[in-house]
Amino acid sequence: MMRILLLLLKIVVFLLMLGFAFRNTDSVVVHYFPGAEWQAPLVLVLLAFFGIGIAAGVTASLGVIVRQRREIQRLKRGAASVSAVAESV
């Protein structure tokens, strides 16, 4: 039952996003540096910056993830050596 509700929720969110995309097809201009600009549909601009935000978030969290994985491996090695010593006693 929960799977069906989750699937229905996903479908509703998708349809809302699709409707948003169809309603916002007007062209917008994004100004970069003096003289540089990009003209594209609003939906494409929003999608591009959403993707850039996701990429920035993943990149920012990679350092923490790598550090945590190293610490987990170090702790596992330490736990294995402690259990080996405990078994020999």
Secondary structure, 3 states (H helix, E strand, C coil): CHHHHHHHHHHHHHHHHHHHHHHCCCEEEEECCCCCEEEEEHHHHHHHHHHHHHHHHHHHHHHHHHHHHHHHHHHHHHHHHHHHHHHHC
